[in-house]
Amino acid sequence: MAFEYEGLKIEWLGHASVKVSNRKVLYFDPFRISSKEKADFILVTHEHFDHFSIEDIKKIAKPTTVIFASNQCEVSGEWQVFHLSPGEEKSLEGLKVEAIPAYNINKRFHPKSEEKLGYVVTLEGKRLYHAGDTDLIPEMSSLKQIDVAFLPVGGTYTMNAEEAAKAAEIIKPKVAVPIHYGSIVGSKKDAERFKALVKTAKVYSG
């Protein structure tokens, strides 16, 4: 599923994987992707295999690729790597990256203490939020002026469709994209439920 938003080409590649491109190519959490387009930037939310896939990183990385990752991700190779903790920011080559907390409130899979991440990325003046594996958390209320939000809807390890719709109401992005379904957990019905519930943003779903 692909769409354009004010000069950015955005493509959901399955599960939590997203590609954003204009003059630069950026990937969030590449996992089991078929895309071969080389990355300028790769952002990894946390170390779980369905988000941190060295095999997929190697498919799309080039010597100049810059990788942003949570502290649990052990990345070895020739690439420049920045490990971030929640609340940290990094600006590089026209890209601003803000590390946002991502954690479970009533589940044991992603404890807050492990500092797994979501990201707010500013590219070409547009603010994109990839929530990572998270529940509906209080920190979402501090996110402002989000153009596109990628929100997990599959439940079990993350928000379900109803919770993600509430997140969209709080964040108020202009565009919302359901992710984290259709592969390991969640189904297209979860994405359809999310789309039906969200009234405050345009929704693109696969």
N, C-alpha and C positions, 0 to 999 in steps of 0.2 A: 504494500500500500504506500503510495507516494502522493505528495501534494506540494504546492509551492506557497510560501508565505513571504510576501514582500521581498522578493529577490532570493530567498533561501529555498533550496530544494530539500525537502524533508522526506525521509523514507523509513517506515517501520520495517525492520528486516526479520521479524519474528521474535518471540519471547520478550526480552528486555532490550534488544538490540535496535539502535536507531542510527541512521546516517544523516548528517546535515552537510550540505555543500553549497558553496558559491565559488569564490576564488580559492577558498581553502576547503579541505574535506575533513570532517570530524565524525568520529564514531563514539557512541556510548555502548559499553558492554557487548562487544562483538562476540557472538556465540552461534556456532553452526550456521554461519552466513555464507551465501554464495557470491557476494560481491567481491570483486577483485580490485576495485578502485583503491589506489593507495591513499593512506591516511596522512594528513598533516598532524592531526591530533587524535589521540585515543584516550577516552576517559573511562576508568574502571571503578565501579561503585564499591565493590568489596570482593573478598577472596573466594567466594563460593564458585564452584566449577561452571555454573551456568551464567556467570557474569565475568569471571576472570579466566579466559581461555587462551593460553599461550599459543595453541595451535591456530586459533583465529587471528590473534595478534600478528603472528608471523606471516599470515596470508596477505595482510594489508599494510604492514609496516615497511617503511623504507629507512635508510640510514638517518634521515633528518626528522623522522617522526618523533613527536614529543608525547610522552605518556604521563597522564595524571592518574593517581591511584590512591586508595586508602592504605593505611600503614601496614595492614596484614598481607598485602600483595607483594610477593617477592618476584621482582622483574629483573631478569638477567638478559643482557644483550648490549648492543651498541647504541641503544636509544637513550635520549635524555629523559630521565624519569623524575617526576616531582611527587613525593608522598605528602598527602595533606591530611590534616585533622579537621573535624567540624569547626567552623568559624574562621578557618584560614582562607586567604585569597592569593591568587597568583595571576599576574598579567604578563602576556608574552605574545609577540607577533600579532598584535591586534585582537587578541583573545583575552577576555577576563574570565577567570574561573573562581567561583565561590563554592567552598565545600559546605554542604548543608547536612545536618544530622539526619540519619535514617535508622529507624529502630522499631522494634515491636514493643507494644504496651502490654498486651495480654497473651503473648506467645513467647516461646523460649528460643526461637531460631536466630534472632538478630538483637541481642542485648544492647542497650544503649552504651554500656561500658566498653564495648568492642569498637566503637567509633567508626562504624560503617557509614557510607556516604550517599547522599544525593548531590546533585550539582546544579547551580545556576550559572549558565554560561552566557556571556554577552558577546555577540558576534554581529558585526555590521550594525550595531545599535539595537539589535533585537535580543531580548532576554528569554532564554530557554531553560526550563526546569525539568531535569530528569530526577525523579524522586528516589530511584533505587528501590531496594526492598524495605518497605516501611509500612507502618500502620498510619492511621490518621493521628498526627502528633501536634502538640501545641505550637511548635516552631513554624509550622506552615502559615500561621496567622501573620508572621513577620515578613513573608515574601510579598514584595510589591512590584507592580508594573511588569508582570510576567506575560510575555507574548504567547508562548507555547509551553504547555505543561504535559509531560509524559508521566502518566500515573498508573501504577499497577492495579489490576482489577481481579486477579485470579484467586484471591483468598488463600487460605492455608498458611502461607508464609508471609503474606502481605495484606493490604486492604482488600476487601471484596468490592464488588461494583457499587454497592450502596455507600460504603465508606469513601470510596474514591470520588463519587459524585459529591459528597459533602466536602471533600478536600477541594474540589473544583469550585464549589460555592465560596469557600473561604479564600482561596488564592486568586480567584477571578482572572484566569488567563483569557486571552482572546480566542485561543484555540486549545482544545484538550485532546490528547491522544491516549487511548487505553493501551497498556502494555502488560507484559508478564502474564500471558495466557496463551493457550493453543499449543503448548509444547510440553512442558513438565507438569504444569498445573493450570487449571482454568480452561475455559472454552470460549468459542465465539459468542455463545449466549451471554457470557459475562460482559463481553465488550458491547453487545447489543443492549444489555440491561443498562450499562453505564451511559450509553448514548441516549437512551430513552429518558434517563433521570436528569441529565445535565441540561439545564435551561439557561445558564449564564455564559456559555461559550459555544463556539462552533466545534463540533466533534468530528474527527476523522478516525475511522476504525477500519481494520483490515477485513 
